[in-house]
Amino acid sequence: MTPPASSRWDSEVRFLAWLAVCVSVFSFLFYFRRGDVLLYGDAVAHINIARRVFDSKTPGLLQLGTVWLPLPHILMMPFLISDEMWRRGVGGSLPSMAAYVFGVVGMFRLMRGVLARTGEPDGAARVAAWTAAAIYGANPNLIYMQSTAMGEAVYLAFVIWAVVYFSEFVQGEVRALTK
């Protein structure tokens, strides 16, 4: 059984989300100050692809047809309207940073929900959930990638949440599958 829907974003999850936001922002500021946000050529290409949708000789959604899937570019577009955010790469980092936070929280919820023996998670499930979230969130490669305009953090977050909702469906929550 899964916890009731009202306790899914309990104080434990909110605290973890706050920690993940802190890690995300501090790591972004660290890499931004060092000039490493646009270090990868792919990060530059990602923000340029997203920017071309509304700022090119032939603007439109056909600009998204490249070798990469379009979701990260679509998520970046609102932030890249600003020339300053586009030039500095900040606009491309924001969706990745948000995805990192959602990925950490998703990993926590997945482990806590899967290992809970009853409706409420016990101590072992909580320890395992914190451990899984810490291992995922402390991955140095992921911490750097979430600071850039790369799509890895976005796709990881979507996969994790797909597994979270599928797990909740298997445990008996019928509405989880529609999410």
C-alpha positions in Angstrom: 0.0 0.0 0.0 1.1 3.5 -0.7 0.8 6.5 1.7 -2.3 8.6 1.3 -2.1 11.3 -1.4 -2.1 14.0 1.2 1.2 12.8 2.7 3.1 12.5 -0.6 4.7 15.9 -0.2 5.1 15.7 3.6 7.7 17.7 5.5 10.4 15.1 4.8 10.0 15.4 1.0 9.8 19.2 1.2 13.0 19.3 3.3 14.7 17.1 0.7 13.5 19.3 -2.1 14.9 22.3 -0.3 18.3 20.6 0.0 18.2 19.6 -3.6 17.4 23.2 -4.6 20.4 24.4 -2.5 22.8 21.9 -4.1 21.4 22.9 -7.5 21.8 26.6 -7.0 25.2 26.5 -5.4 26.6 24.2 -8.0 25.2 26.4 -10.8 26.7 29.5 -9.2 30.1 27.6 -8.8 30.2 26.6 -12.5 28.7 29.9 -13.7 31.4 31.9 -11.9 34.1 29.6 -13.5 32.6 30.0 -16.9 31.8 26.3 -17.2 28.1 26.5 -17.9 28.7 26.6 -21.7 31.8 24.5 -21.7 30.2 21.7 -23.7 29.6 22.4 -27.3 26.4 20.5 -27.0 25.1 22.9 -24.4 25.7 25.8 -26.7 24.0 23.9 -29.5 21.0 23.2 -27.3 20.4 26.8 -26.4 20.9 27.9 -30.0 18.4 25.3 -31.2 15.9 26.5 -28.7 16.6 30.2 -29.5 16.2 29.5 -33.3 12.5 28.6 -32.8 11.7 32.3 -32.3 14.9 34.1 -33.4 16.1 33.1 -36.9 15.4 33.8 -40.6 12.9 31.0 -40.6 11.4 30.9 -37.0 9.0 28.1 -36.1 8.8 24.6 -34.6 10.6 23.1 -37.6 13.8 24.4 -36.0 13.5 21.6 -33.5 14.2 18.9 -36.0 17.8 18.0 -35.1 19.5 14.9 -33.7 18.2 15.6 -30.2 14.7 15.1 -28.9 12.9 18.4 -28.6 11.7 18.4 -25.0 14.7 20.1 -23.4 14.6 22.8 -26.1 10.9 23.4 -25.6 11.5 23.8 -21.9 14.4 26.2 -22.5 12.5 28.5 -24.9 10.7 30.7 -22.3 14.0 31.4 -20.6 16.0 32.1 -23.7 13.8 35.0 -24.8 16.1 37.2 -22.8 19.3 37.9 -24.7 21.3 38.0 -21.5 20.1 34.6 -20.4 20.8 33.2 -23.8 24.3 34.6 -24.0 25.3 33.5 -20.6 23.6 30.1 -20.8 21.5 30.7 -17.7 18.2 30.2 -19.6 19.3 26.7 -20.7 20.4 25.7 -17.2 17.1 26.5 -15.4 15.1 23.5 -16.8 18.0 21.2 -16.0 18.2 22.5 -12.5 14.5 22.0 -11.9 14.7 18.5 -13.4 17.5 17.7 -11.0 15.4 18.7 -8.0 12.4 16.7 -9.3 14.8 13.7 -10.0 16.1 13.7 -6.4 12.6 13.9 -4.9 11.4 11.3 -7.3 14.2 8.9 -6.3 13.2 9.5 -2.7 9.5 8.9 -3.2 10.2 5.8 -5.3 12.4 4.1 -2.7 10.2 5.1 0.2 7.1 3.9 -1.5 8.5 0.6 -2.8 10.0 -0.3 0.6 7.1 0.7 2.8 5.6 -2.5 4.3 2.4 -0.8 5.3 0.6 2.4 4.4 3.2 4.5 6.3 6.9 4.0 5.6 8.9 2.6 8.4 12.4 3.6 9.5 14.2 1.2 7.1 12.3 2.6 4.2 13.1 6.1 5.2 16.8 5.4 5.6 16.9 3.6 2.2 15.0 6.5 0.6 17.4 9.1 2.0 20.4 6.9 0.9 19.1 6.5 -2.6 18.3 10.3 -2.9 21.7 11.1 -1.6 23.5 8.8 -4.0 21.5 10.1 -6.9 21.8 13.8 -5.9 25.5 13.7 -5.0 26.6 12.3 -8.3 29.3 14.8 -9.5 28.5 14.2 -13.1 24.8 14.9 -12.6 25.6 17.9 -10.5 27.6 19.4 -13.3 25.1 18.4 -16.0 22.2 20.0 -14.2 24.1 23.2 -14.2 24.3 23.3 -18.0 21.9 23.4 -20.9 22.1 19.6 -21.4 19.1 17.3 -21.4 20.3 14.5 -19.3 18.8 15.7 -16.0 15.5 16.3 -17.8 15.3 12.8 -19.2 16.5 11.2 -15.9 13.8 13.0 -14.0 11.1 11.9 -16.5 12.2 8.3 -16.3 12.3 8.3 -12.5 8.8 9.8 -12.2 7.5 7.3 -14.8 8.8 4.5 -12.6 7.4 6.2 -9.4 3.9 6.4 -10.9 4.1 2.9 -12.3 5.2 1.6 -8.9 2.3 3.4 -7.2 -0.1 1.9 -9.8 1.2 -1.6 -9.1 0.7 -1.0 -5.4 -3.0 -0.3 -6.0 -3.3 3.4 -6.8 -5.3 3.3 -10.0 -5.0 7.0 -10.8 -1.2 6.9 -10.7 -1.1 5.3 -14.2 -2.8 8.3 -15.8 -0.1 10.6 -14.3 
